C-alpha cells in the first residue's frame, strides 16, 4: 500500500478505480507502471478478452482507452452510452488516420486525449484533472495546460497580418468539449489558447479566411476574419480578452477597439470577446452604443459558450451528412 500513497493531492487514492483498456499488452504494462509510480492502482483489460459486462461491473472512476483502429469507436460508443458519467481519456498515436478516429471519439463525448509520445508528461496530469472534476480533491493543473504541447489549430502560410488558420485540430475539440461540460473552465484557459479557440470558432462557422495575429504588435486585433459563410467579402476584427470571473471589460477598453476600427477602411465590423462580462458603463456609453450593433458587437462569456456549442452542433451535423 506504500506505493499507493504518492498521488499528491488526491485523497483516498487506494479507493480510486482506474480502468485501462487496450489491445496491446505492452501498452497495458507501461501505462500501469506509470500510474503505479504516481500512486494510482489501475485495472488492465485486454479488450479482446473481457466482455463489456465485466467492464461495466467494475464501476471505475476513470477509464483510459487505447484507440488505434476503426472498430475502437464502437467500444467507445458503448462505454459512453452505458456509463455516460464516467470520464473517458483516450490514448492515441495520431498516426495512419488515427487523428480522424480521435476527433470522432471526442465528438462522441470523450473527455480528453493523450499522445503516447507525451504520455510521461501529460497522462498523470490528465488523470488527476479528470478525477478532480469528478469530485476527488486534487491540486492538478487545468486541462488547458495538458494541451500545451498540442496546438489546437492547423496553421497555414504566414501573411503580413499573422498566420492563416487552415482548420482546427483535436485539442480544439477537447477544449470546446470541456467548456460544454464545465462552463467555469473558460476562466482557466490561457489568453493565447483563448485566441486560438476563438479563431477556430470562426473556421468552424464557415469563414473563408481566418488570420491569427502575432502575440505582440497586433494593433488591438487578435483575430482577423473575412469571407463570411453567406458569401459576403466583409472583413471583421476580433479583440479577445481572457479575464478572470468578475473582472469586467471597461468602457475605455471597448472605445480603444473603436479607435482601431474607425480608421480601418478594410474592416467593416469589430468584436470584443471576453471570458467575463462588460461593465455597466459600456451599455450606457453613447459613443459605444452608436457603433452597436452594425459596426461593433460585444461577446461576453455566456455568449461565447453558446456560440461554441452552436458551432459544435453544426460541425457534428455536417459530419453526419457527409
C-alpha positions in Angstrom: 0.0 0.0 0.0 3.0 2.3 0.3 3.1 2.6 -3.5 -0.4 4.0 -3.4 0.4 6.8 -1.1 2.2 9.0 -3.6 -0.6 10.6 -5.6 -0.1 14.1 -4.3 -3.4 16.0 -3.8 -5.7 13.0 -4.2 -7.5 11.8 -1.0 -8.2 8.1 -0.5 -6.2 7.2 -3.6 -6.5 3.5 -2.7 -10.2 3.8 -3.4 -9.8 5.3 -6.9 -10.6 2.8 -9.6 -8.9 3.4 -12.9 -9.6 1.1 -15.7 -7.2 0.8 -18.7 -8.4 -0.9 -21.9 -6.1 -1.7 -24.7 -5.4 -4.5 -27.2 -1.7 -4.1 -26.7 -0.3 -5.9 -23.7 2.9 -3.8 -23.8 1.0 -0.6 -23.6 -1.1 -2.0 -20.7 2.1 -2.8 -18.8 3.8 0.5 -19.5 0.8 2.6 -18.6 0.1 0.5 -15.5 3.7 1.0 -14.3 3.5 4.8 -14.9 0.2 5.0 -12.9 1.6 3.0 -10.1 4.7 5.1 -9.8 2.4 8.1 -9.3 0.3 6.4 -6.7 -2.6 5.0 -8.8 -3.7 1.4 -9.0 -5.1 0.5 -12.4 -7.1 -2.4 -13.7 -5.7 -3.6 -17.0 -8.1 -5.1 -19.5 -7.1 -6.5 -22.9 -10.3 -5.6 -24.7 -10.4 -8.7 -26.9 -10.6 -10.9 -23.8 -13.1 -9.3 -21.4 -16.8 -8.8 -22.1 -18.3 -5.3 -21.8 -20.5 -6.5 -18.9 -17.4 -7.1 -16.7 -16.0 -3.7 -17.6 -19.3 -2.0 -16.5 -19.5 -4.1 -13.3 -16.2 -2.8 -12.1 -17.7 0.8 -11.9 -14.4 2.6 -12.4 -13.9 6.3 -11.5 -12.0 6.8 -14.7 -11.4 4.9 -17.9 -8.3 5.0 -20.1 -8.8 3.7 -23.6 -6.2 3.0 -26.3 -7.8 3.9 -29.6 -5.9 2.5 -32.6 -8.3 1.3 -35.3 -11.9 2.0 -36.6 -13.6 -0.7 -34.5 -12.3 1.1 -31.4 -15.1 3.6 -31.9 -17.9 1.1 -31.4 -16.4 0.2 -28.0 -16.0 3.9 -27.1 -19.7 4.5 -28.1 -20.9 1.6 -26.0 -18.9 2.7 -22.9 -20.3 6.3 -23.3 -23.9 5.1 -23.7 -23.8 2.6 -20.8 -21.7 4.8 -18.4 -22.0 8.4 -19.6 -20.9 9.9 -16.2 -17.5 8.1 -16.1 -14.7 10.3 -17.6 -13.0 8.6 -20.6 -9.5 9.5 -21.6 -8.3 8.2 -24.9 -4.6 7.5 -25.8 -4.0 7.9 -29.5 -0.8 7.7 -31.6 -2.4 10.1 -34.2 -0.8 8.1 -37.0 -2.2 6.5 -40.1 -5.6 8.1 -39.9 -6.0 7.8 -36.1 -6.4 11.6 -35.8 -9.8 11.3 -37.5 -10.7 8.5 -35.1 -9.8 10.6 -32.2 -11.8 13.6 -33.5 -14.9 11.3 -33.8 -14.3 9.9 -30.3 -14.1 13.4 -28.9 -17.4 14.3 -30.6 -19.0 11.2 -29.0 -18.2 12.6 -25.6 -14.7 11.5 -24.7 -13.2 13.8 -22.0 -9.7 14.3 -23.5 -6.9 12.6 -25.3 -3.2 12.0 -24.6 -0.5 11.3 -27.2 1.8 8.4 -26.3 4.9 10.5 -27.2 3.9 12.9 -24.4 2.5 10.3 -22.0 5.2 10.7 -19.4 4.4 14.4 -19.0 0.6 14.5 -19.6 -1.1 11.3 -18.6 -0.9 11.7 -14.8 -2.0 15.3 -15.1 -4.9 14.3 -17.2 -5.9 11.6 -14.7 -5.7 14.0 -11.8 -7.6 16.7 -13.6 -10.4 14.3 -14.6 -10.6 12.9 -11.1 -10.8 16.4 -9.7 -13.7 17.2 -12.0 -15.4 14.1 -10.6 -15.1 15.4 -7.0 -11.8 14.0 -5.9 -9.7 16.6 -4.1 -6.8 17.4 -6.4 -4.3 20.2 -7.0 -3.6 19.1 -10.6 -3.3 21.8 -13.4 -6.2 22.5 -15.7 -6.7 20.7 -19.0 -5.6 23.9 -20.8 -2.1 23.0 -19.5 -2.5 19.4 -20.7 -2.9 20.6 -24.3 0.0 23.0 -24.1 2.2 20.6 -26.2 -0.5 20.1 -28.8 -1.7 23.0 -31.0 -5.5 23.4 -31.3 -5.1 24.9 -34.8 -3.7 23.7 -38.1 -1.7 26.7 -39.3 -1.0 27.6 -42.9 1.1 30.3 -44.5 2.3 33.4 -42.8 0.9 36.7 -44.0 1.7 40.4 -43.3 -1.1 40.3 -40.6 -0.3 37.0 -39.0 -0.8 33.2 -39.5 -3.5 31.8 -41.7 -5.7 29.2 -39.9 -6.4 26.2 -42.1 -8.5 24.2 -39.7 -9.0 23.1 -36.1 -7.2 20.1 -34.7 -8.0 17.6 -31.9 -7.1 19.8 -28.9 -9.6 22.5 -30.1 -12.4 19.9 -29.8 -11.0 18.8 -26.4 -11.1 22.4 -25.1 -14.6 23.1 -26.6 -15.9 19.8 -25.2 -14.6 20.6 -21.7 -16.3 24.0 -21.9 -19.7 22.4 -22.6 -19.2 20.1 -19.7 -17.8 22.6 -17.3 -18.6 26.3 -18.0 -16.2 27.5 -15.3 -13.3 26.0 -17.3 -13.5 29.1 -19.5 -11.7 31.2 -16.8 -8.8 28.7 -16.7 -7.8 29.0 -20.4 -4.6 30.9 -21.0 -5.0 34.1 -23.1 -3.2 32.7 -26.2 -5.2 29.5 -26.1 -8.4 31.6 -25.9 -7.4 33.5 -29.0 -6.9 30.2 -30.8 -10.2 28.9 -29.5 -12.0 31.9 -31.0 -10.1 31.7 -34.3 -11.1 28.1 -34.6 -14.7 29.0 -33.9 -14.6 31.3 -37.0 -13.2 28.4 -39.1 -15.9 26.1 -37.8 -18.6 28.7 -38.6 -17.5 28.7 -42.2 -15.5 31.9 -42.7 -13.2 31.6 -45.7 -10.1 33.4 -44.3 -9.1 33.4 -40.7 -5.8 35.0 -39.5 -4.4 34.7 -36.0 -2.2 37.8 -35.4 1.1 37.7 -33.5 1.4 37.5 -29.8 2.6 41.2 -29.7 2.3 44.1 -32.0 -1.2 43.1 -33.2 -2.6 46.7 -33.0 -5.5 45.5 -30.9 -6.6 42.9 -33.4 -6.2 39.3 -32.2 -8.2 37.6 -35.0 -8.9 39.0 -38.5 -11.6 37.3 -40.5 -13.0 37.7 -44.0 -15.3 35.9 -46.4 -18.5 35.3 -44.4 -20.4 32.0 -44.5 -23.0 33.8 -46.6 -20.5 34.7 -49.3 -20.0 38.3 -48.3 -16.5 39.8 -48.7 -16.6 41.8 -45.5 -13.7 41.8 -43.0 -14.1 41.8 -39.2 -11.6 42.1 -36.4 -11.9 40.4 -33.0 -10.2 41.6 -29.8 -10.1 38.7 -27.3 -9.8 39.3 -23.6 -9.1 36.4 -21.2 -10.3 37.9 -18.0 -11.0 36.4 -14.6 -14.6 36.0 -13.4 -15.8 39.4 -12.1 -13.1 41.3 -13.9 -15.3 43.1 -16.4 -14.2 44.8 -19.6 -14.4 48.6 -19.2 -15.9 51.2 -21.5 -12.4 52.6 -22.1 -11.2 49.2 -23.3 -14.1 49.0 -25.7 -13.5 52.5 -27.0 -9.9 51.5 -27.7 -11.1 49.0 -30.2 -13.4 51.6 -31.8 -10.2 53.7 -32.1 -8.6 50.8 -34.1 -11.7 50.1 -36.1 -12.7 53.6 -37.1 -9.8 54.5 -39.4 -9.6 50.9 -40.8 -11.1 51.1 -44.3 -10.7 47.3 -44.7 -12.7 46.2 -41.7 -16.5 46.5 -41.6 -17.1 45.4 -38.1 -15.3 44.7 -34.8 -15.9 42.2 -32.0 -14.8 42.4 -28.4 -14.9 38.8 -27.0 -14.3 38.2 -23.3 -14.5 35.3 -20.9 -16.1 37.6 -18.3 -18.6 40.4 -18.8 -18.8 44.0 -19.7 -19.0 46.8 -17.2 -22.4 48.6 -16.9 -20.9 51.7 -18.3 -20.3 50.0 -21.6 -24.0 49.8 -22.3 -24.7 53.4 -21.3 -21.8 54.9 -23.2 -23.2 56.9 -26.1 -20.1 56.6 -28.3 -20.0 52.8 -27.9 -23.7 52.4 -28.5 -23.6 54.4 -31.7 -21.4 51.6 -33.1 -23.6 48.7 -31.8 -24.7 46.5 -33.5 -23.8 47.5 -37.1 -20.1 48.1 -36.6 -19.4 46.7 -33.1 -20.6 43.5 -31.3 -19.9 42.6 -27.7 -19.5 38.9 -26.8 -19.4 38.0 -23.1 -18.5 34.6 -21.6 -22.1 33.4 -21.8 -22.5 34.3 -25.4 -19.1 32.8 -26.2 -20.0 29.4 -24.7 -23.3 29.5 -26.6 -21.5 30.2 -29.8 -19.0 27.4 -29.4 -21.9 25.0 -28.5 -23.7 26.0 -31.7 -20.6 25.6 -33.9 -20.0 22.1 -32.4 -23.6 21.1 -33.2 -23.2 22.5 -36.7 -19.9 20.6 -37.3 -21.5 17.4 -36.0 -24.5 17.8 -38.3 -22.2 18.4 -41.3 -20.2 15.3 -40.5 -23.4 13.3 -40.3 -24.5 14.4 -43.8 -21.0 13.7 -45.3 
